[in-house]
Amino acid sequence: METTKNKSLVSILRNSVLLKITEDTLSICFKNTDLFSEPRRKQIEEAAATYFGHPIKVLYEEEGKGIDDTIRVKQEQEELEREKEQKKMAKKDKKVQQILSSFPGSKIRNIEIIKEVEDV
């Protein structure tokens, strides 16, 4: 069963970007690190220590300081690029062009990429 401290840590991590994790430090990027008072920071470190099973120092960085280098951001950028390329290919597809020529003046307004959902 999850404790209140673990829920607090999960909430913080859900709303931040993990920059780096080592044996004794957890470095996160957050939009506004001023929101974390000293007691709040201590509480987060205690939750992290409980979760990891040993003391761990939590380092906070403002958004924009290294956020572009994170794995999550790179993955999101790659996914956007893939979708952009798929949309270009869809517009050039022979069948799509045939349909457009069959309806003079028609346009493609939106192409929605349907992501596959894994069976759970």
N, C-alpha and C positions, 0 to 999 in steps of 0.2 A: 504494500500500500504506500502511495506517495505521501511524503510529509509536506507540511506547509512550506518548509525551507526548499524542498525539491521543486515544488510548484513555483516558488518565487524564482528559482534559478531557471527553470524551463521557460517561464514567462519572459525573463530578461533575454535569454538566448534566442527565443523565437522572434524577438523584436530587434535583434542586433545582427551584426555580421561577424562571424568568427574569422579573425585574422590569423591567429596562431595559437597552437596549444602545444605545450611541452610538459615534461614531468611535473614541474612546479609552478607553471604560469599558464594563465588563460587570457589571451589578448582579444578583446572584442571592440567592434566599432559600433557606435550608437549615434543617432542624430544629434542628441543634446546631452552631453555627459554632465552638464551642470545640474541635471535632475537628480543626480546621485549624491545625496548628502553623505557625510562620513559615516553615520550610523547605518545608512542604507548600504553603503559599500562594504561595511563590516559584515552585515547580514548576508550579503551576496557571497562574500568570501567563505563564510561559515557554511552556507548551503553548498558551495562548490567543494569544500573540504569534506563535507558529509557524503556528497555524491561520489567523489573520487577516492575517498578513504584515507586521505592525508591532506595536510595543509597545502593550499594552492593560492598563489597571488593572482588577483584579477586585475588586469591592466585595461584601462578605458581609453579609447581614442575617438576623437570627433569624426563624424562622417566626412569623407573626402580625403582623409589622411591614410592612404593605402587601400581604400575600399575597392578601387578598380583592380587591384591585384589579387583579390580573393578568389578562391575557386568558384564559389557560388555565383559571383558576378560574371566571371568568365563563362561559366556554363549557361547563364541566362543570355548573355550576348551571343554565344554560339547558337543557341536555340532560336533567337530572333533572326539571325542570319539565315539559318536553315529554312525557317518559315518564309522569309522574304524570297529566297531562291525558289521554293516550292510554288509560291504565288506567281512568280515570273514564268515558271514552266507551265503552270496551269493556263495562264493567259495566252501562251503560244501554242497550246495543244490544238491539234488538227480539228478535233470534234468541237472544241469551244469556238474556233474560228468559223467552222461551218455553221454553227448555230447563230453566231453573230451576223454572218453574211445572209442568213435566211430571214433575219429580222432587221431590215435597214434602220439605222439610227439607234439601234440598241447598244447598250454599254454594260461593262462589268462594273458593278458598284462595290461589291465586296466578295472577297474569297475567304472563306473560313476554313482553317486547317482543323480537321477533326483528329484529336489525339486518341490513340488506342488506349483502352482501359484494361488493365490486367485483371483477370479473375482473381478474386480474393477468397 
